[in-house]
Amino acid sequence: MASCHRSFILFVIAIILQILFAIPTLSASNNIFGQDTKTGIRVALQHWDAGKGFTKNELLSRAVQRGKRRWQGFASSSTTPFTAVSPTSNAGGENVFNMSIGTPPKSKVMICDTGSDLIWTQCKPCVSCFPQVTALFNPAQSNSYKNLSCTNQFCKALQSHKCDSNKNCYYAYGYGDGSSTQGSLGSETFTIGTTQGRSVSLQNTTFGCGNNNGGTFSEADGLCGLGQGPLSFPSQMPNGSKSFTYCIVDFLSTQNSHMYFGSLPSNKMPKNSQSTPIQKNSNYPTYYYVQIQGISINGKPLKYPQSSCALNKDDGSGGMIIDSGTTLTYLTKALNTVIKNTLLQKITNTLYPYSSEAGLSPCWYADEGPIPNINMTYHFAEADMTIPASSILIPDSSDYGDSLMCLVTQPSSPGIPCIFGNVHQQDFVFKYDLDNKKITFAPQTCSEW
């Protein structure tokens, strides 16, 4: 009996050990994002307006208006000197995801933003806060929260900060549309629940604990900056794994998009992928600039001024930014006119003489027959990206209820960067590799990714 009892105990211990070693207990300190792992962190991205009962026309109008405000934010940050604000775009994006902050972890709904760096959430005690989904984060109730001093490297990376009476770092972070957050800069444990059913904890992550916030953040709890600056979420990942990858579904779809932080499984990047270098712009280091060398429609190169969407390395103006939070694609007026005139020759449907309900132009009547099968190829440095018709012309309506198909590209203003928006990015995998300073992309049905 004693022998059987010992055997049973050893069996139980063996089972417990197997369970313990099967459960990942991960933290940033043991390189969970490293290339030695088969996969990074996979999270679901929910569109900002998902599940709110909007019609397709309302979804388009709301996305276009948010994108225009965001474009105006880029315009503001590109034409005004920065004193009390940071050179970041409109304070928002088109997708949110869930992450938890603190010990014990408190769930938060965070906006994804490739146009800014700071990670932040609203905190107690609050001087001025906007309505949010969950309760305000209380750092006093977290066992892992730490204030960062004014001498900390991350505090010095902020364009606007000061020391409080305890010599802790107090930040002020503004956006081009006038939105802002102010509060204490701290470090905390961030926990992300993955779609694979595991939770990953990232210790000592620097973030803003905002107690004076305002602007276009309604219905979110904060923002996760995905830019290139040192304060962004990918920049705080371990060396060799500073990357994130997403695949965005059609913004009118009811399905979620998905994103990976860190290593990407080999089967998640299509074999026909191409890479283009990230162009350095010291004036605006947050943004993901790429060099555009030409555009073709149905294989025929367009003739337009070569200065269009070219980066001026002297003052940092112009250039082209890849941005997931802007809906439309904004090009120089000269280039957009060439695209419009080329499509006028190829599309026989009657041209609608006004702007659509969402404010788009040009548009064509969609009920006169199918739109010709057109494609547009962006010739980036070392890579070509061919956009299908569904991401060039999108459905909208006239003020009288007519069905229209409208051009996604819109004219920008002189000196303002061109923006490669998210409708052009639909059904493509996009990997932002900060370690190797490149963006890799490939066509992919994102609902199946």
N, C-alpha and C positions, 0 to 999 in steps of 0.2 A: 504493500500500500504506500509506504514512504517513497519507494522508487517511482511509482505512478504519480504521486503528488508532486515530486520534484520535476518529473517530465512535463507535467501539466503547467507548472509555474514557468519553466524554461520556454515552453511553447507560447504562453501568454506574453512573456517578455519579448520574445522574438517578433511576435505580431505587433506589439506596441512600438518596437524600434523601427519596424518597416513603415508603420504609419507616420512616425515622427520624421523619418528621413524623406518620406514622400511629400510632406507638407513644406512648401518653400517658405522660409523665413528670411525675407530679402530686405536689404537696405542699400542705400546709395554707397555705403562704405565698402561693400563687397562686390562692387562692379556688376550689378544685375543687368546693366545694359550692354555689357562687354561682348566682344565678338566671339567669346568662348561659349556663349549661350546660343541656343537655337532660335530664340525668339525674344523680342522686347516686350513692351507692354501694349496690348491691344485694347483700345477703348472705343465705345460707341459715340458718335457725334450726332447730336440731334439738331435739326434745323430750328432756328430761332422761333419760327411761327408754327412749328409742327403741333398738331392736335388742338389748335385754337379755333377751328371752325371757319377759317377763311376760305373763300372761293379761290379758284386758280387765278382769276384776274386780280383779286385782292392780294394774293400772295406775291404776284409779280410786282404790282404797284408798290407794296410795302418794301420789297427787296430792292427795287430800283431806287426808291427814295432814301433808304438807308445807305445804299451804295453812293448816291450823289452826295449825301452829307459826308460820307467817308472821303470821297474824292476831294470835296471842298476842304476837308481836314488836311489831306496831302498838300493841297494848294496853299493852305495857310502855313503849314510847317516848312514849305519850300520857298516862301517869299517874305517871311518875317523873322527878325532876329530872335534868338531864344535867351530869355533872361530868367523868368520864373517858371517856364514850362519846358518840357522835353520835346525834342523833335519827333513827335509821333503823330499818327494819323487820327482819324475819327475814333472815338473811344467805343469800339464795338466790333462785331463780326457777325457772320451768318450762322455760326454753329456754337453749341455749348456742350460741355461734358461734365460728368460728376467726378469730384475728387474730395477727399476728406482731409481735414487739417487738425493737428494737435494730438495729444494723448490724454484721455481717450479720443479717438478720431470723431470729428464732427463733419457730416456730409455738406458739401457746397456745390452749387451749380455755377460753373465758371465759363466765361466767354473765351473762345480760342481767338487769338489775334496775332497774325504774322506781321503786323505793322507796329508793334510796340514790344517793350522788353519786360517791364515790371510785372511780377506776380503779386496780386494783392486781393484782400477781401475786407469787408467792413467789420469793424471790431468795437467792442465795448471798452471803455465808456464812449458813447457817441455824441459828438457835438452837433453834427448835421449828417444825416444818412438818408438815402433813398429807400423806398420799399423794396424788400427782397423776399426770396422764396423761403429761406430757412431763418432760424434765429441768428442774431449777430454772434460772431465768434468772440468768446471771452478768453483772452490769453491768461488771465489769472486762474482759470480752471484747467489749464493744460500743464502737464508735468514736463513737457519738452520745449516750451516756449522760452526764448532768450532774447533780450534786447541786444542790439548791436551798437557798439560804441561809434563815436564820430571818427575814430581813427581806422575803423574797419575798411577794407578795400572795397567792399560793396557800397558802403556809404559814400566813399570818395568817387565812385562811378556814377553817382546821381548828379544831374546837372544842378539841381536845386535841393539843398539840405542845410540843416543847422543843428547845433547841439542844444539839447534841453538842459535843465538845471543839474541833471545827473550825468552829463556828458554822453548821453545816448543819442543816437542818430534819429532826427526827425526829418521826414522827407516831404517834398511837394512835387507832384507829378501831374503834368497837364497834357491835354490832347488838343489837336488842331481845331476841334469843333467847340472848344470851350469847356468840355468836361474835365474833371480833375479829381484827384484823391490826395489827401494829406494824412499823415499819421506817423507811427513809429516803425522804423525798419527793424525787423527781427529775424530770427531763424526758428524753424519749426519742422516737425515731421509731417510730410505729406503722404497720404495713402491713396493709392488708386486701385479700384477694383477692376480687374480685367475681364474681358469677355470670355476668357478661358476658365473663369471661375476661381481665380486666385487673387490675393491682395498683395500689393507691393508697396513697401514703406520706404520713403526717401528722406533720410535724416539730414538735419542741418541745412535745410533749404531756405535761402534768403527770400523774404517776401515783405510786402507792405501791410501793416495792420492799420487800416484806414479808419479814422474817426471823424473825418470831415470830408465828405464826398458828395459829388453832384454831377448831373449830366445824363447822358443817354445810356444808362446801365439798368433801367427798370426791368424787373423780373429775373435778374441774375444776382448772384451773391458776390461777384468779383470778376477778375479778369486774369487770364493766364497768358502772359507775354511770350510769344514764340519767335521774337526777332533775333538778330545776331549779337546784340549787346550782352555784356557780362551778367546782367541781372535776369536774363530770360531763362525760361525753364530748360530748353535744350542746352544752353551755354553752361548751366550748372550740373549737367550730367558728366560722368567721368570721361576723361580723354579716351578717344577711340570709339565713343558711342554717343557723341553729340549730334544726334540726328532725330528727325521725326518724318513720318510718311503718312499721307492720307490719300483716300480715294473718295471723291465727292459724287454722290448720286445726283440725278436731276433734282433741282431745288423744288419742283412741283411734286416729287415723289413722296409717298408716305413712309418709305423705308429710311432707316438710319444710314449715314455714312460711317466710315471707320478710320481710325488713326492708330499708328504704332509710334511709341516713343522708344528710341534706341534701336537695337538690332532688328532687322527685318528678315523673316524667314525667306529662304531662297525661292520658295515656290510662290511668294507674294509679289515678286518683281518680274513681270513678263520678260521673256528672253529678247524681245525686240526693243528693249529700253535704250535710251540715248541720254547723254549727259552734257550739260552746258555749264561753263564756269560761272560762279557768282562774281559779278563785277564789283570791285571795291570802290566805295564812295566815302571818303573820309569825312565829308560834310554831313552825311546822313548814314551812319554805320549800321543803323537798325535794319534798314530795308534790304530786301533781296533783289538786287539789280542784276539784270541779264543783258547781254549785248544782242541786239537784233540787227541782222545783216540784210534782210530783205523779206518780202511777202509775195507769195504767188497765189493766184486763184485758178483752180482747175489746172495747175501745172504751169501757168503762164506768169512769169515774173511781172510785178507791177513797177511802173516807173514813177518815182516820187522823190522829193528832195532827200538826199542822204543824211541831212541833219535831223530828219524826223526821228524822234525817240532815241537820239544819240546822246550819250552822257557827256556833258561839258566838264572835263576833269579840273578846270581852273576854279570854277565856282560851285560845282556839284549839281548844277541844274540839269533838267532834261533827264534822259535815260529811260529805261523801262523797268518797272517793278512787278514781280510776281506777287500777287496778294490774294489770299483766300477769302478776305472779308469784304471785297468790293464785288458787286454783282456783275456789272457791265465791264467792257474793255474800253479804256479811254486812250485814243491815239491823237497825234497832232492833227490840226484841222486840215492841213494839206494832204496828209496820208489818208485820213478818213474820207475826204472828198474823192480821192482816187478810187478807194474801195467802193464807195457809193456809186460812182459813175460806171465802174466795171459791172456791178450787179444790175444796174439799170439796163445794160445791154444784154444781159443774160436772162433776166426775169421778165416774161411777157405779161404777167398779171398786171392789172391796172394799179398804178401808184396811188396810194391814199394821200390826198393833198395836205393833210394836217398831221400833228403829232397824235400818237395813240393815247389811250386812257392812262397808260403809265408814263406818258411823256416821251415815248420813243419816236425816232424819225431817222431814216425813211421807213415806211411800211407799205406793204402791198396787200390788196384784197386776197384773202386765202381761199374763198369759195369759188374762184374762177377756174380752178384746176390746180394740180399739184405744182409745188415750187420745184424748179429744176434741181437736179442733183448737183450741188456745188460743194466744193471744199476749199479751204484756205490753209495754206502752209506758212507757218512762221519759221523763217530761217534764222535760228539762233547761232551763236558761235559754237561750232562743232556738233550741232544737232538741229534736226528739222522736226517740227511738230505739225501734223496735219489735222485740222479741225473739221469735223463733219458738218453737214448742213444744219443738223439739229442744234448745234452750238454756235451757229452763225446767225440764224433767223429763229426767233422765238415767238410763240403765239401770244397775241394780245387782242384787244377789242378797241373799236372806235367809241366815241361818246354816244353813238347812236346804236351800238350793239353789233356792228359789223365785225366779222372775224378777220383778223389781220395777221400777217407775218412780218416781224420787225427786226431790223438790223441790230445786233448786239453791240457793235462798235459805235462809239460816240466821240464827238470832237472834244479835245482837251484845250488848254490855253497855253500860250507861249511860256517856256521856262519851266512849266510844271511837268513832272515825270509822267510818261505814259504808264498805264496800269493794265496789266494782264489779269482780267477778273475771273471770277469763279465759274461763270457760265461756260467760258472757253475751257475751263479745267474739268468740266463734268466728264465722267467716265474715262478719266486718266489717273494713273498712279503718279503721285508727286512725292519725291523724296528730297528733303532738304538736309544736306550733309555739311554740317559746320566744320567738321574736322578736315575735310578735303576741299572745302569751299566750292561745292558744285551742287547743281540741282539735276536729278535724274527723273525722267518721266517715260511713260509708256501707255498706250491705249489699253483700257480694261473695262469690262462691265462691272461697275462698282457695286451694284446690288448683289453680285456674286463673289465679291472680294473678301 
